[in-house]
Amino acid sequence: MIYVTIKVDQAKAEEIRDFYKAKEITDKPYEYFLVSHCGITIHAYKNRKEIYSIVFSGPEASKEEALQFSKTLTIKEIDENKPKQKDAYYQGWEDLSYQIGSDEVGVGDFFGPLIVAASFVEPKDIPFLENLKINDSKKMDDNYILEVGPKLKKSIKNYIIMVSANKLSNLEEKSFKLHKVMAKCHNLSQQGLIEKYGISEETIVYIDQFEPEANYRKLVGDEIVSNPLYFRTKGESYFPSVAVASVLARYTFLKQWEEMEKVLGCSIPKGASSQVDKTFSLIKKQVGNEVVDKYVKRFFRNYRED
């Protein structure tokens, strides 16, 4: 199977859509059209900068089909005789082009910090990510995340933001709600990544959606990155950059958790269950409120001073 991608402007994209007499997709903001022609699938995507990616997939003839519209091709060839090696399209990823993704960990845990990670994935990174079987960190064993985390940090451009439980609690007391902190941290991680590596402002940013876009923009305010933004729930299942960010955030969270357990002297369950309540009570008796309060989100219902 051949995947051939060309980049065109809006006028050229309209010309290609008219050529295939394809119907414009209106219910998905970053898809333009999808059509089959002579055994070739043509799928067009767009971003907010009106840059269009047209993907021709199918037999060898896909190259010739794409060459009708552009002489600059990006080609990915999949060996169909190796079905066990799932390619990125089969895996569910919808975009293999240059992209930024961000995701967070720690929102539902009474103990521990909030971690937000952003990653920049390039087409050349896809085989590496497939080889490591990178996907949603929630579906990956923590031991495996601890194993692959350092490899990802070394090989994939990334930027990580951490906010301690104590800082989150202090912000909450000042009416700086958790979702606002999350939105700000997503933006800060994206901004840090873009500035650190000089990434183009045309590069699309995929965000694992926790707020509708309008709310997110309102929460971030004027500091929001100028790049095109695309929000998707369970974004790690669709975009490799979000998948990488998900794993890196989880890896960082797990390393912080290890350090916290060393300081507090016991194994601590994750989440906010009744078992967490029992552990919190036990730790308070052992080290006192002043110590343990630095590691818990005091605005959770689990928190008790007594």
Protein Blocks (a to p, Z undefined) as FASTA:
>chain_A
ZZddddddfklmmmmmmmnopacdfkbmkbfbdcdeehiacdddddfkopacdddeddfk
lmmmmmmmocbdcdddddfklmmlccfklnopabfcdcdddddehjlpmgdcdddddddd
dfklmmmmmmnopacfklpcfklmmmmmmmmmmmpccddddddfklmmmmmmnopafklm
mmmmmmmmmmmmmmmnopafkbccddddfbdfklmmmmnommlcfbdcdddehklmmmmk
lmmmmmmmmmmmmmmmmmmmmmnopacdehjdfklmmmmmmmmmmnojklmmmmccfkbm
kbcfZZ
